[in-house]
Amino acid sequence: MDYFLITIDVEDWFQVENFKGCIPYSSWSTCELRIERNTNLLLDSLDEINAEGPSTSSPLRCTFFVLGWIAERLPKMVEAIHNRGHEVASHGYFHNLCGNMHVKDLQEDLLRSKELLEDIIGNKVWGYRAPSFSIDAKVLELIRECGYLYDSSYNSFGLHGRYGKLEIENCKTGTWKPVFEPVAGLYELPISNLCLRGQTLPWGGGAYFRLVPEKLFQQGVRHLLQRWGTYVMYIHPWEFDPAQPHVQAVSAFRRFRHYTNLHKTLPRLKKLILKFSDCSFISCHNLVNIDRFY
């Protein structure tokens, strides 16, 4: 059985890193919250797919990495994610890049978001994803010390300046694994990328999911599943929202990357799920448990 993991970074349109220069944290409270509508749209779509029974083995289950700032304002939304059978994990509290934070501030961010989410859902929170995948070996040590079982922040695409770096085996070698243990007691679930002719191509989702032609993207996912038996993708609720406010005070390239094909995201996701309905759609925590015990 191949495993297909859909992970959702629950942050709103004004919290993305590309807009930090013109929408600082101090102005977040004045911005229109659109995250609840978009998350509920995704949850309803997942329920519809489950009702159609696309998976041969079990219902479709996703992992939602929820920003603490959002959870504090919309606890009912977080409860809805949990009550519909999906995993709730942490995306930190303030969406600050880990490498830009003092160790004590990062520790507070990790603990605050974890405790907040656990209070809301009444269950343990096992996982963490760093904003913009900004982890390194020291950050992973701190994540483990804060009580997390796994991290899903490693993105091997090396041409993005904000992505973190780890000295590990990667998909260019024959020893890369969908789950590994970079720190004793902490498991890593990396984002899935293609490796062709020695080059790493971003294939895990986000803007790449919207910009790469649909059939080509599906072929890449098929290749990854055939090679590794696991595919981990990420997406954001704001990517289902073509009506969101348009920020003009950023470069044309950043506007292109953020707004292109937003109207196609949800239909493409539905078709991708149905295309790979022979897979088992499980949460990150479930995959870690499979790797640990089987």
C-alpha positions as CSV (number, residue, x, y, z in Angstrom):
1,M,0.0,0.0,0.0
2,D,1.3,3.5,-0.9
3,Y,0.8,6.4,1.5
4,F,-0.4,9.8,0.3
5,L,-0.2,12.6,2.9
6,I,-2.1,15.8,2.4
7,T,-0.8,18.5,4.9
8,I,-2.4,21.9,5.3
9,D,-0.6,24.9,6.7
10,V,-3.4,26.8,8.4
11,E,-2.4,30.5,8.0
12,D,-4.4,33.4,6.5
13,W,-3.6,35.4,3.3
14,F,-1.9,38.3,5.2
15,Q,0.4,36.1,7.2
16,V,2.5,34.6,4.3
17,E,6.2,35.4,4.3
18,N,6.1,37.1,1.0
19,F,3.9,39.9,2.4
20,K,5.9,40.5,5.7
21,G,7.5,43.6,4.3
22,C,4.2,45.4,3.7
23,I,1.9,43.6,6.2
24,P,3.8,43.5,9.5
25,Y,2.5,41.6,12.6
26,S,1.3,44.9,14.2
27,S,-1.3,45.2,11.4
28,W,-2.6,41.6,11.5
29,S,-5.5,42.4,13.8
30,T,-6.8,45.0,11.2
31,C,-6.8,42.5,8.3
32,E,-9.9,40.6,7.1
33,L,-9.9,37.0,8.5
34,R,-10.8,34.6,5.6
35,I,-9.2,31.5,7.0
36,E,-12.3,30.0,8.6
37,R,-14.4,30.1,5.4
38,N,-11.5,28.6,3.3
39,T,-10.8,25.9,5.9
40,N,-14.4,24.9,6.1
41,L,-14.6,24.8,2.3
42,L,-11.7,22.3,2.3
43,L,-13.2,20.3,5.2
44,D,-16.5,20.0,3.4
45,S,-14.7,18.9,0.2
46,L,-12.8,16.3,2.1
47,D,-16.1,15.0,3.6
48,E,-17.6,14.8,0.1
49,I,-14.7,12.8,-1.1
50,N,-14.9,10.5,1.9
51,A,-18.6,10.0,1.2
52,E,-17.7,8.9,-2.3
53,G,-15.2,6.4,-0.9
54,P,-12.0,7.1,-2.9
55,S,-9.7,5.1,-0.7
56,T,-9.8,1.3,-0.7
57,S,-8.5,1.0,2.8
58,S,-9.7,3.8,5.1
59,P,-11.3,7.3,5.1
60,L,-9.1,10.2,3.9
61,R,-7.3,11.8,6.8
62,C,-5.1,14.9,6.6
63,T,-2.8,16.8,8.9
64,F,-3.6,20.5,9.6
65,F,-0.6,22.5,10.9
66,V,-2.4,25.3,12.6
67,L,-0.9,28.7,13.4
68,G,-1.4,29.5,17.1
69,W,-2.4,33.1,16.4
70,I,-5.2,31.7,14.3
71,A,-6.2,29.0,16.8
72,E,-6.5,31.6,19.6
73,R,-9.0,33.6,17.6
74,L,-10.9,30.7,15.9
75,P,-10.9,27.7,18.4
76,K,-14.2,26.4,17.0
77,M,-12.5,26.0,13.6
78,V,-9.7,24.0,15.2
79,E,-12.3,21.8,17.0
80,A,-14.0,21.2,13.7
81,I,-10.8,20.0,12.1
82,H,-10.3,17.6,15.0
83,N,-13.9,16.5,15.2
84,R,-14.0,15.6,11.5
85,G,-11.2,13.1,12.1
86,H,-8.1,15.0,10.9
87,E,-4.9,15.5,12.8
88,V,-4.2,18.9,14.4
89,A,-0.5,19.8,14.6
90,S,1.4,23.0,15.2
91,H,2.7,25.6,12.8
92,G,4.1,27.8,15.6
93,Y,2.3,30.8,17.0
94,F,3.6,33.9,15.2
95,H,4.8,32.5,11.8
96,N,8.3,33.8,12.4
97,L,11.2,32.1,10.6
98,C,12.9,29.8,13.1
99,G,16.4,31.0,12.2
100,N,15.5,34.6,12.9
101,M,14.3,33.9,16.5
102,H,16.3,33.8,19.7
103,V,16.4,30.3,21.2
104,K,14.2,31.3,24.1
105,D,11.7,33.0,21.9
106,L,11.5,30.0,19.6
107,Q,11.1,27.7,22.6
108,E,8.2,29.9,23.9
109,D,6.6,29.8,20.4
110,L,6.9,26.0,20.2
111,L,5.4,25.5,23.6
112,R,2.8,28.2,23.4
113,S,1.3,26.9,20.2
114,K,1.4,23.2,21.3
115,E,-0.3,23.9,24.6
116,L,-2.9,26.1,23.0
117,L,-3.9,23.5,20.5
118,E,-4.0,20.8,23.0
119,D,-6.3,22.8,25.3
120,I,-8.6,23.3,22.3
121,I,-8.9,19.8,21.1
122,G,-8.3,18.0,24.4
123,N,-5.7,15.7,22.8
124,K,-2.0,15.5,22.4
125,V,-0.3,17.5,19.6
126,W,2.5,15.4,18.1
127,G,3.7,17.3,15.1
128,Y,5.3,20.6,14.1
129,R,6.0,22.4,10.8
130,A,8.2,25.4,10.7
131,P,7.1,28.5,8.8
132,S,8.7,28.5,5.3
133,F,10.4,25.1,6.3
134,S,13.0,27.1,8.2
135,I,14.7,24.4,10.3
136,D,18.2,23.2,10.9
137,A,19.8,20.6,13.3
138,K,19.7,22.9,16.3
139,V,16.0,23.8,15.7
140,L,15.2,20.1,15.5
141,E,16.8,19.5,18.9
142,L,14.6,22.2,20.4
143,I,11.5,20.8,18.8
144,R,12.2,17.5,20.4
145,E,12.9,19.1,23.8
146,C,9.5,20.9,23.6
147,G,7.7,17.5,23.5
148,Y,7.0,16.9,19.8
149,L,7.3,13.5,18.3
150,Y,7.8,14.5,14.7
151,D,8.6,17.4,12.4
152,S,7.6,17.9,8.8
153,S,9.7,20.9,7.8
154,Y,12.5,19.6,5.7
155,N,12.3,20.7,2.1
156,S,15.2,19.5,-0.1
157,F,14.7,22.1,-2.8
158,G,17.9,24.1,-2.3
159,L,17.2,27.2,-4.5
160,H,14.7,28.7,-2.1
161,G,16.5,31.0,0.3
162,R,14.2,30.6,3.3
163,Y,14.2,26.8,3.4
164,G,16.3,25.2,6.1
165,K,19.3,22.9,5.5
166,L,20.0,19.5,7.0
167,E,23.1,17.3,6.6
168,I,21.2,14.2,5.7
169,E,20.9,11.7,2.9
170,N,18.5,12.9,0.2
171,C,16.6,11.6,-2.8
172,K,19.7,11.7,-5.0
173,T,21.0,8.7,-3.1
174,G,19.4,5.3,-2.7
175,T,19.2,5.5,1.1
176,W,16.7,8.4,1.4
177,K,13.6,7.5,3.4
178,P,10.1,9.1,3.7
179,V,10.5,9.0,7.5
180,F,13.9,9.2,9.3
181,E,15.2,10.1,12.7
182,P,17.6,13.1,12.5
183,V,17.5,13.5,16.3
184,A,17.0,10.7,18.7
185,G,13.4,10.6,19.6
186,L,12.2,13.0,16.8
187,Y,11.0,11.8,13.4
188,E,11.2,13.8,10.2
189,L,8.7,13.7,7.4
190,P,10.2,15.6,4.5
191,I,8.2,17.3,1.8
192,S,8.3,15.2,-1.4
193,N,10.4,16.5,-4.3
194,L,11.5,15.0,-7.6
195,C,15.1,14.4,-8.4
196,L,16.0,14.3,-12.1
197,R,19.5,14.2,-13.5
198,G,20.9,15.2,-10.2
199,Q,18.6,18.2,-9.8
200,T,15.9,18.6,-7.1
201,L,12.6,19.9,-8.5
202,P,10.0,21.2,-6.0
203,W,7.0,18.8,-6.3
204,G,5.4,19.0,-2.8
205,G,2.6,21.5,-3.4
206,G,2.1,25.1,-2.7
207,A,2.6,27.4,-5.7
208,Y,4.3,24.6,-7.6
209,F,1.0,22.6,-7.5
210,R,-0.8,25.6,-9.0
211,L,1.9,26.5,-11.6
212,V,3.0,23.1,-13.0
213,P,0.6,21.7,-15.6
214,E,-1.8,19.3,-14.0
215,K,-1.0,16.2,-16.0
216,L,2.7,16.7,-15.5
217,F,2.3,17.2,-11.8
218,Q,0.3,13.9,-11.6
219,Q,3.1,12.1,-13.4
220,G,5.6,13.4,-11.0
221,V,3.5,12.2,-8.0
222,R,3.2,8.8,-9.6
223,H,6.9,8.6,-10.0
224,L,7.5,9.5,-6.3
225,L,5.0,6.9,-5.2
226,Q,6.5,4.2,-7.3
227,R,10.0,5.0,-6.0
228,W,9.3,5.7,-2.3
229,G,5.8,4.4,-1.6
230,T,5.0,7.7,0.1
231,Y,4.1,11.2,-1.1
232,V,3.9,14.2,1.2
233,M,2.3,17.4,-0.1
234,Y,1.4,20.7,1.4
235,I,-1.1,23.4,0.7
236,H,-2.7,26.5,2.3
237,P,-6.4,27.4,2.8
238,W,-5.8,30.8,1.2
239,E,-4.9,28.9,-2.0
240,F,-8.6,28.1,-2.4
241,D,-9.6,31.8,-2.3
242,P,-9.4,33.8,-5.6
243,A,-11.5,36.5,-4.0
244,Q,-8.9,37.4,-1.3
245,P,-7.5,41.0,-1.2
246,H,-4.8,41.7,-3.7
247,V,-1.6,43.1,-2.2
248,Q,0.1,45.5,-4.7
249,A,3.1,46.6,-2.6
250,V,5.2,43.5,-3.5
251,S,7.1,42.6,-6.6
252,A,5.3,41.4,-9.7
253,F,7.0,38.0,-9.3
254,R,5.6,37.6,-5.8
255,R,2.1,38.6,-6.9
256,F,2.4,36.0,-9.7
257,R,3.5,33.3,-7.4
258,H,0.8,34.1,-4.8
259,Y,-2.3,34.7,-7.0
260,T,-1.9,32.6,-10.1
261,N,-4.5,29.8,-10.6
262,L,-6.1,30.2,-7.2
263,H,-9.4,29.3,-8.8
264,K,-8.0,26.0,-9.9
265,T,-6.5,24.8,-6.6
266,L,-9.5,23.0,-5.1
267,P,-10.7,21.3,-8.3
268,R,-7.1,20.2,-9.0
269,L,-6.8,18.8,-5.5
270,K,-10.0,16.8,-5.8
271,K,-8.8,15.4,-9.1
272,L,-5.4,14.5,-7.7
273,I,-7.0,12.6,-4.8
274,L,-9.3,10.7,-7.1
275,K,-6.4,10.0,-9.4
276,F,-4.6,8.2,-6.6
277,S,-7.6,6.7,-4.9
278,D,-5.7,3.4,-4.6
279,C,-3.4,5.0,-2.0
280,S,-4.0,5.2,1.7
281,F,-4.6,8.9,2.7
282,I,-3.3,9.1,6.3
283,S,-2.1,11.7,8.7
284,C,1.6,12.4,9.5
285,H,1.2,10.9,13.0
286,N,-0.1,7.7,11.5
287,L,2.8,7.4,9.1
288,V,5.3,7.9,12.0
289,N,3.6,5.1,13.9
290,I,3.7,2.8,10.9
291,D,7.4,3.5,10.5
292,R,8.2,3.1,14.2
293,F,6.3,-0.1,14.9
294,Y,6.2,-1.9,11.5
